[in-house]
Amino acid sequence: LNALEFLCCNPKLKEPVPEFEMSLVLDFLSYNFKSSSSYYRQRCMELLKKFFVRVRFSCNAAIRDKRKKAQRGPPPGEAAAPVTATEGDAESEVGASEMVLLRRVCSCCASSLYPGASFERSIMAIELFLV
């Protein structure tokens, strides 16, 4: 749980979340879905909320920076590059790894909801869906 706290409580919200941190959070989830302590589950949910807020803020900051750069244009003395990508393409390019993270978290939660699954595993998955 301390390792998850170390990953999730980064004070720099607008920095991009590195790929290895995302993979470590996914590994933590896959190994700790079946925790019997309610305190442990609640603490995990608090930390994961912070992590997802951090992911959202970093994506928004990256999109905002890309838009500002596009509005400013090229630096003086350089030729303008032909515009081939749309604004939606730039936004999807920025959040590609974050979307992969969210898809993997959702698939991990969905695979934990099956008939006969333990109560702890099901509750953890449902709570994570609500985050």
Steps between C-alpha positions, in 0.01 A plus 500: 500500500792733566631434151165599351500814712847585371376466140171683544597797717733684268478875572563590135154454354568650158799285411426205272460170680781267387413167341679300768290662774185406314618143464590484870151617596350233273724235655396613847134472404535156350671365812288675761142468382422246769574690817283410795552814706246777442757760610741368235234522226395851604859620511566347157199683358614831650846457350368390162270804487807718552684310227216541249473871583871526432456320166212731406689818594810392309292427188323835525830683545653323198198581283507863615872525417446353154219745429714795611786387279264460205353847554841667525619355174861429402787705642618796288732398221350152458260401229154401608450126495203378300203429722399137460370406843177626646451614855332170591801307369733700720282437804480129430876488446560660840275266698577171322690337785245625753217346297688170493531521879127562542410214265726261689357608837146452368583159357663398828187607689267328254697177519465508880121507480397143433259259668668345799755777543589585856314784664820702550600470135154602379475796737845624405415479129167678542655775712771546241237533226340778704828690522 
